[in-house]
């Protein structure tokens, strides 16, 4: 997404920068655990400089690749899972 207009009405666009490059994803907001999210995926967004977990589109790994067009970015912080993002 290229801003909040590309996300669903109840979502916001989150942007960040990692060693792998800039990325974006749509989120319905912050979370404490996966049960707080419609996507059932809650993670600390890599590279955003915040120690806050967000509802993310999808978690990823070698066994669970991202949908075509998205990239898997390694996570860190409170919940170090990798998440699917849109490269910028």
URLIN-V797804 format. One record per residue. PHI is phi as a letter, one per 40 degrees, with the letter a starting at -180 (none if undefined). Layout:
phi: [PHI:PHI]
This chain:
phi: [none:b:h:d:c:c:c:c:d:c:b:b:c:b:b:a:b:b:c:c:h:c:a:b:a:c:b:c:h:c:a:b:a:d:c:c:b:c:c:g:b:b:a:c:c:c:g:c:g:b:c:b:c:b:c:b:d:a:c:a:a:c:c:b:c:c:c:d:g:c:b:c:b:c:c:a:g:c:b:c:b:c:b:c:b:c:c:c]
